[in-house]
């Protein structure tokens, strides 16, 4: 077996991992590929045409280096890991981002890289500018601010401000979010690429924007300095300050830059000015400085020349693309506005529909209530009509009763008057009867007295007559009869010439007749008094009945005047002593 057969077979490809600012990609590369082949593959994959700003950076020990396009990848000091890791980053920065960055992908990659440098404090930014830049970053990420969607706390997971700014003020995350949201709400209507461009326009004015710093010394025994390389030229800084350079060399004033091992020489365009020399301790760093100086100077000179056909086409296409996107955004904005207006109109119509439904429901309820009310009112009207008829009927009855009572009252008054007249006549008659009774009693007493005297006279006469007859009967005829007493004449006694043949039976009969007449008189007088008492009681009952009738009439009148047949007002009647009611 030959020695060549014993050699290990070399692989034809190797793995590469490329990390951009927003993605990671892996490629299988051929061993013979140069740096330009890998770089072009990455640019085609990303869709980038403005390739002159970017490069593939890798880490070498304690520093970094850029992949050289003219040398094979594996022949450079790249890491021996598999896959080999490269970072696709902006190597050179434009002077004016709005004029030089044409493609949207270029703007986006620059935006992401500058944003990371600011958050990592590689670029110094004041707190006010940090808040404003954060608001544009939020606009680029979330679009227009919507208070219904972007609730408090929606930025809690986003890194938007440098830690130095957060530590500089005693403010909570909610307070920072409130300040950022206040600016964010002002950017309504700005598209993502426009927001990223506004971010870059603010960032390019920062002192440390696009500057690559390297440690140098002016001579071998001098103090340390910092060299800054950017799109404007070369700057010399003190190590304590990276913001304000001690000395600057614009590209327009530099005639030549060269280095020999660790010594750099800057030759000004004006030959009268002194040549500036400085030293760098590492050869690898010197090569990197020279590479950055050449690339920035070439871009500086390129900006001051007429654009190439490729750049002109790119700008024209970008202009057309921007115009097309602007028109699309306008159309979308108009459609969005119309959709929002339609949604608002829909919401308004729905709200109006709900309102009309509520009004219809309320109207139906009101209609039902009105129908119920109408039915109730009809029932009430019917009841009121019936009550009115009843009241009218009662009023008519009351009027008839009043008229009857008036007639009755008139009759009662007339009867009362007649009864009073009869009572007066009865009283007068009773008085007369009493007087007549007393007179009759007196007459009866006189008669009794006369009767007694007559009996005594008769007895005496009989006695005398007996005495006379006993003595001489003949003398009786000779004597003439004595004159009759006046009492005897009244009672029908005969003269002396008549025979005094009174008997006791006649006297008793007369006495009995007188007693009978007296008893009859007393009985009549008693009957008359009883009749008088009955008449008085009847008069009193008539007075009471008239009083009750008058009270009922007044109550009826009060009921009619009040208009309520079911309620009566009671009043007291004054009854005068003469019996006339008021």
C-alpha positions, 0 to 999 in steps of 0.5 A: 500500500502506498503512502498516499493511500494511508493519508487521511481523506480531507472533508470537502465542506465545513459548517458555518453558523452566521448570527444576524441581529434578528436571526441565526443561519447555518451553511455548509461551505466548501473548503475552497470558499473565500470570505467573499463567497460566504459573505455573498451567500449570507447577503443573498439569504438576507436579501441585502444589496447594500453590502458595503456597510456590512461584514462577518466578524469573528472573535480571536483571543481577546479581540475581534477581527473581520473576515477578509473577502479575498482570502479563503475562510479556513486560511484566516484565524477563524475559530476551529469550532464546528460550526464556525460562528460569525456575526453579520454586523455593520462594519461601516456607518453612514454619515446621514442614514436617511440619504445613504440607507436605501433598502428597508432591510439595511435600515432594519439591521442598522436599527437593531445593531444601534439599539443593542449598542445603546442598551449595552452602553457602548453608545452613550445616550442621555435619559431624555434621548433614551426615552424618546428612542425607546418610544420609537422602538415600541412604535416599530415593534407594536405599531400604533398605540391602542389603549384598549390593547396596550394595557399597563404592563405590556412593556414589562418584558421589553428591554428599552432603556440602558441600565445606567439610566434606570439606576440614575433615577429612583423610578419604578418600571411602571413610571418608566413605562408611563413616560415611554407610553406618553411619547409612544402615543404621539407616534400614531400613524408612523410605519415600522420602517419610518419609526426605525429611521427616526430612531437612527436619525436621532442616534446618528447625532450621538457622540459615540455613534459609529465610532470604533475605539482602540487603545494607543500611545503617542510614543513608547513612554507616553500616557495611554490614549484612545483612537476613534475611527468613524465615517468622519475621520480619526479622533484622539481621546483621553481614556477618561472621556469617549465623548469629546475628542482632544484632536480630530483628523477628518478624512478630507484633511488626511493625505495618507495613513501607514503603519510599520509594525506597531507605529502608525503615521497620519500625514495631513494633506497640508504639508505644513502641518506636522505628521501625527504618529501613534503606537499600538501594542498588537499587530492584529489590532494595527491591521484592524485599524488600518482596515477600518481606516481604508474602508471608511475613507473609501466610503467617504470618497464614494459619498462625494462621487456620483452614485453608480448605476447599481446604487441609482437603480437601488435608489430608484427601486427603493423610491418606487418601493417607498412610494408604493408602500406609502400608497399602500399605507395610505390605502391601508390607513384609509381602509383602516379609517373606513373600517374604523368608521364602519365599526364606529357606525356599526357600534353606533347602529348597534347602540342605536338598535339597542337603544331603539330596542330598549325604547320599543320595549319601554314603549311596549311596556308603556303601551301595556301599562297604558292599555291596563291603565285604559282598562282600569280607567274604563272600569273606573269610568264605568264605576264612576258612571254607576256611582254617578247614576247612583249618586244622581238616584240618591240625590233624586231620592234625597231631593224627594226625601227632602221635599217629603221632609219639608212637606212633613216638616210643614205638616208637622209644624202645622200639626204642632201648631194645631196641637199646641192650639188644642193643648192650649184649648185643652189647658184652657178647658182643663182650667175651666173644668177645674174651676167648674169642678171647684165651683161644683164642689163648692156648690155640692158643699153648700148643697150638703150644708143646706141639706143638713140644715134642711134636715135639721129644720125638718127634724125640728119641724117634725118635732114641733109638729108632733108636739103640736099634734099631741097637744091640740089637734084642733089648733092646727087647723086654726093656725096659719102656716109659717113662712117658708125659709129661703133654703126650703124654697130652693129645694122645693119644700111646700109652704106651711099650708102644705103638708110636711110629709117629707120622708126619710126616703126622699132625703136619701134619694136626693142625697144619693143623686147629689153624690152620684152627680158629684162622682160623675163630675169627678170621673169626668174631671179625671177623664179630662185630666187623663186626656190632657196628659195623653195630649201633652205626651202626644205633643212631646212625641210629635216634637221629638219626631220633628226634631229627628226628621230635621236632623235626618234632613240636615244629614241628607243635605250635608251628604248631598253637598259633600258628593259622597253618598257613603259618608255623613257629617254630623252636626248639632241642631239647636232646638229653641224653646219655642219648638222651631228648628233652625 
